[in-house]
């Protein structure tokens, strides 16, 4: 069984969630999947943290930023 040692968190104005995944890629993906349906308006922004790397994203930038972070984590 894999060691779940990569921490992730998503923090918005009205929601927050944390978790752990076995890889950074899985953690970025979990954070994206949690944040995506909760980002509603043009001005909505969330902070996503994976392994102490934090980035702020909007609905428009979420997928491209997470793709960049996944590529950088490999």
C-alpha positions, 0 to 999 in steps of 0.5 A: 500500500502506498505511503500517503505523505503528500499534503494538499489543501484548498482554501476559499472564502467560504470553504476549505479542505485538506487531504493527503495523497501518495504523490504530488501529482495526485495531490494537485489533481485532488486539490483541482477536483475539489476547487473546480466546482466551488469556484463560481464567479469571475472574481472567485479565487482559491489558494491551493497548497501542495507540499508547502507550495502555494498558488492562488488561482481563479476559475479561468486559471485553475486547470492551466496552473495545476497542469504546470505544477504537475509537470514541475513535480515530476 
